[in-house]
């Protein structure tokens, strides 16, 4: 899908009523979605200080 065959694949998919659930890493990459494996399988969370005046000594 990423190269010169895109139009042909899309035309055939529309005419045949094909469906892609976007579950494979390569299909998710093409549409810009995170994969469910590796770094896309979790979130990293941290607490951000909300009162920066205390940290600056004010």
PDB file of N, H, CA, C and O in Angstrom:
ATOM      1  N   UNK A   1       0.806  -1.199   0.000  1.00  0.00           N
ATOM      2  CA  UNK A   1       0.000   0.000   0.000  1.00  0.00           C
ATOM      3  C   UNK A   1       0.847   1.259   0.000  1.00  0.00           C
ATOM      4  O   UNK A   1       0.336   2.323  -0.350  1.00  0.00           O
ATOM      5  N   UNK A   2       2.077   1.193   0.364  1.00  0.00           N
ATOM      6  H   UNK A   2       2.492   0.329   0.648  1.00  0.00           H
ATOM      7  CA  UNK A   2       2.881   2.398   0.522  1.00  0.00           C
ATOM      8  C   UNK A   2       3.509   2.892  -0.771  1.00  0.00           C
ATOM      9  O   UNK A   2       4.124   3.958  -0.782  1.00  0.00           O
ATOM     10  N   UNK A   3       3.371   2.152  -1.851  1.00  0.00           N
ATOM     11  H   UNK A   3       2.871   1.286  -1.842  1.00  0.00           H
ATOM     12  CA  UNK A   3       4.085   2.530  -3.062  1.00  0.00           C
ATOM     13  C   UNK A   3       3.121   2.744  -4.220  1.00  0.00           C
ATOM     14  O   UNK A   3       1.971   3.130  -4.011  1.00  0.00           O
ATOM     15  N   UNK A   4       3.578   2.499  -5.421  1.00  0.00           N
ATOM     16  H   UNK A   4       4.512   2.185  -5.591  1.00  0.00           H
ATOM     17  CA  UNK A   4       2.802   2.831  -6.617  1.00  0.00           C
ATOM     18  C   UNK A   4       1.572   1.959  -6.835  1.00  0.00           C
ATOM     19  O   UNK A   4       0.769   2.274  -7.712  1.00  0.00           O
ATOM     20  N   UNK A   5       1.388   0.898  -6.094  1.00  0.00           N
ATOM     21  H   UNK A   5       2.040   0.642  -5.381  1.00  0.00           H
ATOM     22  CA  UNK A   5       0.236   0.009  -6.275  1.00  0.00           C
ATOM     23  C   UNK A   5      -0.967   0.409  -5.435  1.00  0.00           C
ATOM     24  O   UNK A   5      -1.983  -0.286  -5.451  1.00  0.00           O
ATOM     25  N   UNK A   6      -0.878   1.508  -4.705  1.00  0.00           N
ATOM     26  H   UNK A   6      -0.053   2.073  -4.692  1.00  0.00           H
ATOM     27  CA  UNK A   6      -1.926   1.910  -3.769  1.00  0.00           C
ATOM     28  C   UNK A   6      -3.279   2.052  -4.440  1.00  0.00           C
ATOM     29  O   UNK A   6      -4.269   1.514  -3.943  1.00  0.00           O
ATOM     30  N   UNK A   7      -3.347   2.768  -5.562  1.00  0.00           N
ATOM     31  H   UNK A   7      -2.543   3.205  -5.965  1.00  0.00           H
ATOM     32  CA  UNK A   7      -4.631   3.014  -6.224  1.00  0.00           C
ATOM     33  C   UNK A   7      -5.279   1.707  -6.663  1.00  0.00           C
ATOM     34  O   UNK A   7      -6.486   1.530  -6.498  1.00  0.00           O
ATOM     35  N   UNK A   8      -4.497   0.799  -7.217  1.00  0.00           N
ATOM     36  H   UNK A   8      -3.517   0.943  -7.351  1.00  0.00           H
ATOM     37  CA  UNK A   8      -5.042  -0.487  -7.651  1.00  0.00           C
ATOM     38  C   UNK A   8      -5.595  -1.305  -6.498  1.00  0.00           C
ATOM     39  O   UNK A   8      -6.676  -1.884  -6.608  1.00  0.00           O
ATOM     40  N   UNK A   9      -4.856  -1.359  -5.381  1.00  0.00           N
ATOM     41  H   UNK A   9      -3.978  -0.890  -5.291  1.00  0.00           H
ATOM     42  CA  UNK A   9      -5.331  -2.097  -4.205  1.00  0.00           C
ATOM     43  C   UNK A   9      -6.597  -1.481  -3.636  1.00  0.00           C
ATOM     44  O   UNK A   9      -7.541  -2.198  -3.303  1.00  0.00           O
ATOM     45  N   UNK A  10      -6.626  -0.162  -3.522  1.00  0.00           N
ATOM     46  H   UNK A  10      -5.859   0.421  -3.792  1.00  0.00           H
ATOM     47  CA  UNK A  10      -7.811   0.496  -2.975  1.00  0.00           C
ATOM     48  C   UNK A  10      -9.026   0.309  -3.878  1.00  0.00           C
ATOM     49  O   UNK A  10     -10.128   0.060  -3.389  1.00  0.00           O
ATOM     50  N   UNK A  11      -8.835   0.427  -5.184  1.00  0.00           N
ATOM     51  H   UNK A  11      -7.940   0.629  -5.582  1.00  0.00           H
ATOM     52  CA  UNK A  11      -9.943   0.233  -6.135  1.00  0.00           C
ATOM     53  C   UNK A  11     -10.512  -1.176  -5.998  1.00  0.00           C
ATOM     54  O   UNK A  11     -11.728  -1.346  -5.905  1.00  0.00           O
ATOM     55  N   UNK A  12      -9.641  -2.190  -5.984  1.00  0.00           N
ATOM     56  H   UNK A  12      -8.654  -2.052  -6.060  1.00  0.00           H
ATOM     57  CA  UNK A  12     -10.094  -3.574  -5.862  1.00  0.00           C
ATOM     58  C   UNK A  12     -10.798  -3.811  -4.520  1.00  0.00           C
ATOM     59  O   UNK A  12     -11.804  -4.519  -4.464  1.00  0.00           O
ATOM     60  N   UNK A  13     -10.280  -3.228  -3.458  1.00  0.00           N
ATOM     61  H   UNK A  13      -9.463  -2.653  -3.503  1.00  0.00           H
ATOM     62  CA  UNK A  13     -10.878  -3.407  -2.131  1.00  0.00           C
ATOM     63  C   UNK A  13     -12.272  -2.791  -2.078  1.00  0.00           C
ATOM     64  O   UNK A  13     -13.192  -3.381  -1.512  1.00  0.00           O
ATOM     65  N   UNK A  14     -12.429  -1.611  -2.664  1.00  0.00           N
ATOM     66  H   UNK A  14     -11.681  -1.131  -3.124  1.00  0.00           H
ATOM     67  CA  UNK A  14     -13.743  -0.951  -2.661  1.00  0.00           C
ATOM     68  C   UNK A  14     -14.741  -1.751  -3.503  1.00  0.00           C
ATOM     69  O   UNK A  14     -15.878  -1.961  -3.082  1.00  0.00           O
ATOM     70  N   UNK A  15     -14.326  -2.189  -4.668  1.00  0.00           N
ATOM     71  H   UNK A  15     -13.402  -2.018  -5.010  1.00  0.00           H
ATOM     72  CA  UNK A  15     -15.233  -2.924  -5.554  1.00  0.00           C
ATOM     73  C   UNK A  15     -15.624  -4.283  -4.984  1.00  0.00           C
ATOM     74  O   UNK A  15     -16.738  -4.753  -5.214  1.00  0.00           O
ATOM     75  N   UNK A  16     -14.716  -4.919  -4.244  1.00  0.00           N
ATOM     76  H   UNK A  16     -13.811  -4.538  -4.058  1.00  0.00           H
ATOM     77  CA  UNK A  16     -14.989  -6.235  -3.661  1.00  0.00           C
ATOM     78  C   UNK A  16     -15.587  -6.154  -2.263  1.00  0.00           C
ATOM     79  O   UNK A  16     -16.006  -7.176  -1.719  1.00  0.00           O
ATOM     80  N   UNK A  17     -15.638  -4.965  -1.671  1.00  0.00           N
ATOM     81  H   UNK A  17     -15.299  -4.135  -2.113  1.00  0.00           H
ATOM     82  CA  UNK A  17     -16.174  -4.814  -0.315  1.00  0.00           C
ATOM     83  C   UNK A  17     -15.264  -5.409   0.745  1.00  0.00           C
ATOM     84  O   UNK A  17     -15.744  -5.888   1.772  1.00  0.00           O
ATOM     85  N   UNK A  18     -13.963  -5.388   0.513  1.00  0.00           N
ATOM     86  H   UNK A  18     -13.573  -4.999  -0.322  1.00  0.00           H
ATOM     87  CA  UNK A  18     -13.010  -5.943   1.486  1.00  0.00           C
ATOM     88  C   UNK A  18     -12.956  -5.090   2.749  1.00  0.00           C
ATOM     89  O   UNK A  18     -13.292  -3.905   2.733  1.00  0.00           O
ATOM     90  N   UNK A  19     -12.528  -5.715   3.837  1.00  0.00           N
ATOM     91  H   UNK A  19     -12.256  -6.677   3.850  1.00  0.00           H
ATOM     92  CA  UNK A  19     -12.445  -5.051   5.138  1.00  0.00           C
ATOM     93  C   UNK A  19     -11.124  -5.409   5.795  1.00  0.00           C
ATOM     94  O   UNK A  19     -10.701  -6.564   5.746  1.00  0.00           O
ATOM     95  N   UNK A  20     -10.469  -4.435   6.407  1.00  0.00           N
ATOM     96  H   UNK A  20     -10.813  -3.496   6.447  1.00  0.00           H
ATOM     97  CA  UNK A  20      -9.235  -4.697   7.137  1.00  0.00           C
ATOM     98  C   UNK A  20      -9.428  -4.207   8.564  1.00  0.00           C
ATOM     99  O   UNK A  20      -9.749  -3.038   8.780  1.00  0.00           O
ATOM    100  N   UNK A  21      -9.240  -5.076   9.525  1.00  0.00           N
ATOM    101  H   UNK A  21      -8.980  -6.026   9.350  1.00  0.00           H
ATOM    102  CA  UNK A  21      -9.448  -4.714  10.931  1.00  0.00           C
ATOM    103  C   UNK A  21      -8.259  -3.958  11.527  1.00  0.00           C
ATOM    104  O   UNK A  21      -8.314  -3.546  12.685  1.00  0.00           O
ATOM    105  N   UNK A  22      -7.194  -3.772  10.760  1.00  0.00           N
ATOM    106  H   UNK A  22      -7.149  -4.107   9.819  1.00  0.00           H
ATOM    107  CA  UNK A  22      -5.996  -3.035  11.196  1.00  0.00           C
ATOM    108  C   UNK A  22      -5.405  -3.605  12.484  1.00  0.00           C
ATOM    109  O   UNK A  22      -5.054  -2.856  13.396  1.00  0.00           O
ATOM    110  N   UNK A  23      -5.298  -4.915  12.556  1.00  0.00           N
ATOM    111  H   UNK A  23      -5.583  -5.523  11.815  1.00  0.00           H
ATOM    112  CA  UNK A  23      -4.728  -5.552  13.738  1.00  0.00           C
ATOM    113  C   UNK A  23      -3.265  -5.926  13.568  1.00  0.00           C
ATOM    114  O   UNK A  23      -2.578  -6.173  14.559  1.00  0.00           O
ATOM    115  N   UNK A  24      -2.769  -5.973  12.332  1.00  0.00           N
ATOM    116  H   UNK A  24      -3.327  -5.772  11.527  1.00  0.00           H
ATOM    117  CA  UNK A  24      -1.368  -6.327  12.128  1.00  0.00           C
ATOM    118  C   UNK A  24      -0.497  -5.084  12.279  1.00  0.00           C
ATOM    119  O   UNK A  24      -0.939  -3.978  11.966  1.00  0.00           O
ATOM    120  N   UNK A  25       0.729  -5.253  12.752  1.00  0.00           N
ATOM    121  H   UNK A  25       1.088  -6.151  13.006  1.00  0.00           H
ATOM    122  CA  UNK A  25       1.617  -4.093  12.922  1.00  0.00           C
ATOM    123  C   UNK A  25       1.838  -3.316  11.623  1.00  0.00           C
ATOM    124  O   UNK A  25       1.887  -2.086  11.651  1.00  0.00           O
ATOM    125  N   UNK A  26       1.969  -3.993  10.506  1.00  0.00           N
ATOM    126  H   UNK A  26       1.929  -4.992  10.483  1.00  0.00           H
ATOM    127  CA  UNK A  26       2.223  -3.292   9.249  1.00  0.00           C
ATOM    128  C   UNK A  26       1.016  -2.482   8.795  1.00  0.00           C
ATOM    129  O   UNK A  26       1.181  -1.374   8.284  1.00  0.00           O
ATOM    130  N   UNK A  27      -0.190  -3.006   8.970  1.00  0.00           N
ATOM    131  H   UNK A  27      -0.324  -3.905   9.386  1.00  0.00           H
ATOM    132  CA  UNK A  27      -1.369  -2.247   8.559  1.00  0.00           C
ATOM    133  C   UNK A  27      -1.578  -1.037   9.457  1.00  0.00           C
ATOM    134  O   UNK A  27      -2.001   0.016   8.978  1.00  0.00           O
ATOM    135  N   UNK A  28      -1.293  -1.163  10.740  1.00  0.00           N
ATOM    136  H   UNK A  28      -0.949  -2.017  11.129  1.00  0.00           H
ATOM    137  CA  UNK A  28      -1.440  -0.029  11.655  1.00  0.00           C
ATOM    138  C   UNK A  28      -0.389   1.039  11.358  1.00  0.00           C
ATOM    139  O   UNK A  28      -0.658   2.232  11.503  1.00  0.00           O
ATOM    140  N   UNK A  29       0.791   0.622  10.950  1.00  0.00           N
ATOM    141  H   UNK A  29       1.009  -0.347  10.832  1.00  0.00           H
ATOM    142  CA  UNK A  29       1.854   1.559  10.611  1.00  0.00           C
ATOM    143  C   UNK A  29       1.471   2.408   9.395  1.00  0.00           C
ATOM    144  O   UNK A  29       1.729   3.611   9.370  1.00  0.00           O
ATOM    145  N   UNK A  30       0.863   1.789   8.400  1.00  0.00           N
ATOM    146  H   UNK A  30       0.654   0.811   8.420  1.00  0.00           H
ATOM    147  CA  UNK A  30       0.480   2.502   7.177  1.00  0.00           C
ATOM    148  C   UNK A  30      -0.522   3.608   7.472  1.00  0.00           C
ATOM    149  O   UNK A  30      -0.454   4.672   6.857  1.00  0.00           O
ATOM    150  N   UNK A  31      -1.447   3.387   8.395  1.00  0.00           N
ATOM    151  H   UNK A  31      -1.502   2.522   8.895  1.00  0.00           H
ATOM    152  CA  UNK A  31      -2.458   4.400   8.696  1.00  0.00           C
ATOM    153  C   UNK A  31      -2.074   5.285   9.886  1.00  0.00           C
ATOM    154  O   UNK A  31      -2.866   6.129  10.305  1.00  0.00           O
ATOM    155  N   UNK A  32      -0.870   5.101  10.433  1.00  0.00           N
ATOM    156  H   UNK A  32      -0.227   4.415  10.092  1.00  0.00           H
ATOM    157  CA  UNK A  32      -0.385   5.979  11.493  1.00  0.00           C
ATOM    158  C   UNK A  32      -0.913   5.679  12.876  1.00  0.00           C
ATOM    159  O   UNK A  32      -0.975   6.579  13.714  1.00  0.00           O
ATOM    160  N   UNK A  33      -1.297   4.443  13.144  1.00  0.00           N
ATOM    161  H   UNK A  33      -1.247   3.712  12.463  1.00  0.00           H
ATOM    162  CA  UNK A  33      -1.780   4.064  14.477  1.00  0.00           C
ATOM    163  C   UNK A  33      -0.699   3.282  15.215  1.00  0.00           C
ATOM    164  O   UNK A  33       0.129   2.619  14.591  1.00  0.00           O
ATOM    165  N   UNK A  34      -0.709   3.360  16.535  1.00  0.00           N
ATOM    166  H   UNK A  34      -1.381   3.899  17.042  1.00  0.00           H
ATOM    167  CA  UNK A  34       0.237   2.593  17.341  1.00  0.00           C
ATOM    168  C   UNK A  34      -0.087   1.111  17.279  1.00  0.00           C
ATOM    169  O   UNK A  34      -1.252   0.717  17.239  1.00  0.00           O
ATOM    170  N   UNK A  35       0.943   0.309  17.273  1.00  0.00           N
ATOM    171  H   UNK A  35       1.890   0.629  17.305  1.00  0.00           H
ATOM    172  CA  UNK A  35       0.756  -1.131  17.306  1.00  0.00           C
ATOM    173  C   UNK A  35       0.511  -1.609  18.722  1.00  0.00           C
ATOM    174  O   UNK A  35       0.720  -0.860  19.677  1.00  0.00           O
ATOM    175  N   UNK A  36       0.077  -2.833  18.865  1.00  0.00           N
ATOM    176  H   UNK A  36      -0.092  -3.441  18.089  1.00  0.00           H
ATOM    177  CA  UNK A  36      -0.172  -3.390  20.188  1.00  0.00           C
ATOM    178  C   UNK A  36       1.031  -4.112  20.757  1.00  0.00           C
ATOM    179  O   UNK A  36       0.926  -4.764  21.796  1.00  0.00           O
ATOM    180  N   UNK A  37       2.169  -4.007  20.097  1.00  0.00           N
ATOM    181  H   UNK A  37       2.254  -3.478  19.253  1.00  0.00           H
ATOM    182  CA  UNK A  37       3.386  -4.691  20.538  1.00  0.00           C
ATOM    183  C   UNK A  37       4.491  -3.677  20.778  1.00  0.00           C
ATOM    184  O   UNK A  37       4.420  -2.552  20.284  1.00  0.00           O
ATOM    185  N   UNK A  38       5.497  -4.058  21.520  1.00  0.00           N
ATOM    186  H   UNK A  38       5.555  -4.972  21.921  1.00  0.00           H
ATOM    187  CA  UNK A  38       6.647  -3.176  21.738  1.00  0.00           C
ATOM    188  C   UNK A  38       6.268  -1.921  22.495  1.00  0.00           C
ATOM    189  O   UNK A  38       5.537  -1.977  23.483  1.00  0.00           O
ATOM    190  N   UNK A  39       6.773  -0.780  22.023  1.00  0.00           N
ATOM    191  H   UNK A  39       7.367  -0.735  21.220  1.00  0.00           H
ATOM    192  CA  UNK A  39       6.531   0.475  22.740  1.00  0.00           C
ATOM    193  C   UNK A  39       5.087   0.944  22.624  1.00  0.00           C
ATOM    194  O   UNK A  39       4.675   1.825  23.379  1.00  0.00           O
ATOM    195  N   UNK A  40       4.310   0.389  21.708  1.00  0.00           N
ATOM    196  H   UNK A  40       4.645  -0.325  21.094  1.00  0.00           H
ATOM    197  CA  UNK A  40       2.908   0.769  21.588  1.00  0.00           C
ATOM    198  C   UNK A  40       1.988  -0.009  22.502  1.00  0.00           C
ATOM    199  O   UNK A  40       0.777   0.210  22.485  1.00  0.00           O
ATOM    200  N   UNK A  41       2.533  -0.915  23.303  1.00  0.00           N
ATOM    201  H   UNK A  41       3.517  -1.092  23.317  1.00  0.00           H
ATOM    202  CA  UNK A  41       1.690  -1.769  24.144  1.00  0.00           C
ATOM    203  C   UNK A  41       1.479  -1.225  25.554  1.00  0.00           C
ATOM    204  O   UNK A  41       0.764  -1.844  26.344  1.00  0.00           O
ATOM    205  N   UNK A  42       2.078  -0.093  25.889  1.00  0.00           N
ATOM    206  H   UNK A  42       2.658   0.410  25.248  1.00  0.00           H
ATOM    207  CA  UNK A  42       1.883   0.454  27.222  1.00  0.00           C
ATOM    208  C   UNK A  42       2.076   1.967  27.194  1.00  0.00           C
ATOM    209  O   UNK A  42       2.633   2.511  26.240  1.00  0.00           O
ATOM    210  N   UNK A  43       1.619   2.632  28.231  1.00  0.00           N
ATOM    211  H   UNK A  43       1.167   2.190  29.006  1.00  0.00           H
ATOM    212  CA  UNK A  43       1.817   4.067  28.399  1.00  0.00           C
ATOM    213  C   UNK A  43       2.779   4.302  29.562  1.00  0.00           C
ATOM    214  O   UNK A  43       2.817   3.520  30.512  1.00  0.00           O
ATOM    215  N   UNK A  44       3.532   5.352  29.482  1.00  0.00           N
ATOM    216  H   UNK A  44       3.502   5.986  28.710  1.00  0.00           H
ATOM    217  CA  UNK A  44       4.417   5.745  30.574  1.00  0.00           C
ATOM    218  C   UNK A  44       3.809   6.988  31.200  1.00  0.00           C
ATOM    219  O   UNK A  44       3.610   7.998  30.525  1.00  0.00           O
ATOM    220  N   UNK A  45       3.515   6.913  32.487  1.00  0.00           N
ATOM    221  H   UNK A  45       3.676   6.092  33.035  1.00  0.00           H
ATOM    222  CA  UNK A  45       2.881   8.017  33.189  1.00  0.00           C
ATOM    223  C   UNK A  45       3.800   8.515  34.301  1.00  0.00           C
ATOM    224  O   UNK A  45       4.530   7.732  34.908  1.00  0.00           O
ATOM    225  N   UNK A  46       3.762   9.795  34.561  1.00  0.00           N
ATOM    226  H   UNK A  46       3.168  10.431  34.068  1.00  0.00           H
ATOM    227  CA  UNK A  46       4.521  10.367  35.660  1.00  0.00           C
ATOM    228  C   UNK A  46       3.733  11.515  36.259  1.00  0.00           C
ATOM    229  O   UNK A  46       2.912  12.134  35.583  1.00  0.00           O
ATOM    230  N   UNK A  47       3.985  11.798  37.530  1.00  0.00           N
ATOM    231  H   UNK A  47       4.652  11.295  38.079  1.00  0.00           H
ATOM    232  CA  UNK A  47       3.322  12.929  38.166  1.00  0.00           C
ATOM    233  C   UNK A  47       4.103  14.191  37.865  1.00  0.00           C
ATOM    234  O   UNK A  47       5.327  14.227  37.996  1.00  0.00           O
ATOM    235  N   UNK A  48       3.387  15.223  37.462  1.00  0.00           N
ATOM    236  H   UNK A  48       2.393  15.193  37.356  1.00  0.00           H
ATOM    237  CA  UNK A  48       4.003  16.504  37.155  1.00  0.00           C
ATOM    238  C   UNK A  48       3.688  17.450  38.302  1.00  0.00           C
ATOM    239  O   UNK A  48       2.525  17.582  38.684  1.00  0.00           O
ATOM    240  N   UNK A  49       4.700  18.112  38.860  1.00  0.00           N
ATOM    241  H   UNK A  49       5.644  18.005  38.549  1.00  0.00           H
ATOM    242  CA  UNK A  49       4.429  19.046  39.954  1.00  0.00           C
ATOM    243  C   UNK A  49       3.518  20.177  39.475  1.00  0.00           C
ATOM    244  O   UNK A  49       3.715  20.737  38.396  1.00  0.00           O
ATOM    245  N   UNK A  50       2.525  20.499  40.294  1.00  0.00           N
ATOM    246  H   UNK A  50       2.365  20.045  41.170  1.00  0.00           H
ATOM    247  CA  UNK A  50       1.582  21.544  39.899  1.00  0.00           C
ATOM    248  C   UNK A  50       1.901  22.883  40.540  1.00  0.00           C
ATOM    249  O   UNK A  50       1.411  23.921  40.095  1.00  0.00           O
ATOM    250  N   UNK A  51       2.722  22.863  41.586  1.00  0.00           N
ATOM    251  H   UNK A  51       3.120  22.020  41.948  1.00  0.00           H
ATOM    252  CA  UNK A  51       3.070  24.111  42.271  1.00  0.00           C
ATOM    253  C   UNK A  51       4.554  24.372  42.070  1.00  0.00           C
ATOM    254  O   UNK A  51       5.369  23.957  42.895  1.00  0.00           O
ATOM    255  N   UNK A  52       4.914  25.041  41.009  1.00  0.00           N
ATOM    256  H   UNK A  52       4.252  25.378  40.339  1.00  0.00           H
ATOM    257  CA  UNK A  52       6.316  25.273  40.715  1.00  0.00           C
ATOM    258  C   UNK A  52       6.923  26.375  41.581  1.00  0.00           C
ATOM    259  O   UNK A  52       8.145  26.522  41.608  1.00  0.00           O
ATOM    260  N   UNK A  53       6.101  27.156  42.290  1.00  0.00           N
ATOM    261  H   UNK A  53       5.109  27.037  42.268  1.00  0.00           H
ATOM    262  CA  UNK A  53       6.638  28.212  43.159  1.00  0.00           C
ATOM    263  C   UNK A  53       7.473  27.611  44.300  1.00  0.00           C
ATOM    264  O   UNK A  53       8.522  28.149  44.654  1.00  0.00           O
ATOM    265  N   UNK A  54       7.005  26.503  44.867  1.00  0.00           N
ATOM    266  H   UNK A  54       6.153  26.067  44.580  1.00  0.00           H
ATOM    267  CA  UNK A  54       7.745  25.871  45.965  1.00  0.00           C
ATOM    268  C   UNK A  54       9.072  25.322  45.455  1.00  0.00           C
ATOM    269  O   UNK A  54      10.089  25.418  46.143  1.00  0.00           O
ATOM    270  N   UNK A  55       9.069  24.757  44.275  1.00  0.00           N
ATOM    271  H   UNK A  55       8.243  24.679  43.716  1.00  0.00           H
ATOM    272  CA  UNK A  55      10.287  24.188  43.727  1.00  0.00           C
ATOM    273  C   UNK A  55      11.321  25.274  43.435  1.00  0.00           C
ATOM    274  O   UNK A  55      12.523  25.011  43.476  1.00  0.00           O
ATOM    275  N   UNK A  56      10.866  26.486  43.142  1.00  0.00           N
ATOM    276  H   UNK A  56       9.890  26.700  43.109  1.00  0.00           H
ATOM    277  CA  UNK A  56      11.784  27.580  42.842  1.00  0.00           C
ATOM    278  C   UNK A  56      12.190  28.367  44.079  1.00  0.00           C
ATOM    279  O   UNK A  56      12.993  29.296  43.995  1.00  0.00           O
ATOM    280  N   UNK A  57      11.628  27.988  45.241  1.00  0.00           N
ATOM    281  H   UNK A  57      10.976  27.233  45.309  1.00  0.00           H
ATOM    282  CA  UNK A  57      11.987  28.653  46.492  1.00  0.00           C
ATOM    283  C   UNK A  57      11.263  29.974  46.699  1.00  0.00           C
ATOM    284  O   UNK A  57      11.752  30.822  47.446  1.00  0.00           O
ATOM    285  N   UNK A  58      10.125  30.174  46.070  1.00  0.00           N
ATOM    286  H   UNK A  58       9.728  29.485  45.464  1.00  0.00           H
ATOM    287  CA  UNK A  58       9.362  31.422  46.243  1.00  0.00           C
ATOM    288  C   UNK A  58       8.325  31.319  47.320  1.00  0.00           C
ATOM    289  O   UNK A  58       7.607  32.285  47.580  1.00  0.00           O
TER     290      UNK A  58
END
